[in-house]
Amino acid sequence: PMSGPVRILIAALGGEGGGVLASWIADAAIAEGFVAQRTSVPGVAQRTGSTTYYIELVKTDGRMPVLALSPAPGLVDLFIASELLEAVRQTQAG
């Protein structure tokens, strides 16, 4: 049966591979039978600018879920940061 999605937020800097990591997580979830959606929150991805990637994944009972395109404050299940400063920025944002 369908339950709530798992919400993952990745905070990185451009060029560190945050988008690659988000793709790996989403692809692995899909391979295991989850519905997965990933989005990136625009930043200056080139030249070490701050970037965030958001993934929602859920097991369903055949119905297509409506997944969010961005994280809501306090509703993230797993937070991954490539650097301490990025962790602080996202924590301050809620």
Secondary structure by P-SEA (a helix, b strand, c coil): cccccbbbbbbbcccccaaaaaaaaaaaaaaaccbbbbbbcccccccccbbbbbbbbbbccccccccccccccccccbbbbccaaaaaaaaaac
